[in-house]
Amino acid sequence: MLENQFHFQLLKCFNQQKRWINQRTIQIDVLPGQSKILQCLDEYGPLSPKEIGNLCIIDKSTTTSLLNKMEKMVYIEKKSQDHDKRSIQIHLTALGKEKTQLVNQICLESNQVLLQGLSKKEQQEIIYLLKQINNTLEKENVHGNTK
């Protein structure tokens, strides 16, 4: 019965892809959870910890823990804002940028492996449909609906 349910299949795909990516990122000394932060900073530039948590969909305590580890690993640096010394922005270091390039390659390879059984049209369609589902879920969360 579970095998025919959408949420189960989506969760199963997510967990398998996450495991596939984590097995490879650990080999380049990037811990689980760090890869999406690296990619987020690479795409959006310096961000506050709160913005990182929101974009990566991780809670405040996990964000703090991951950022502290990444700072010790010299993948990121925290810089105070000139206008507000209490406000910090997270920046990628040179090493962080190198790790991000490797993570991007791993994720690209993951996409190729995951989607290899689908035609180009099917690949575009599944991405479109997942975006639609995410938009619906985001609207539900914004409005506080928990049906």
Disulfide bonds with the S-S distance in Angstrom:
none
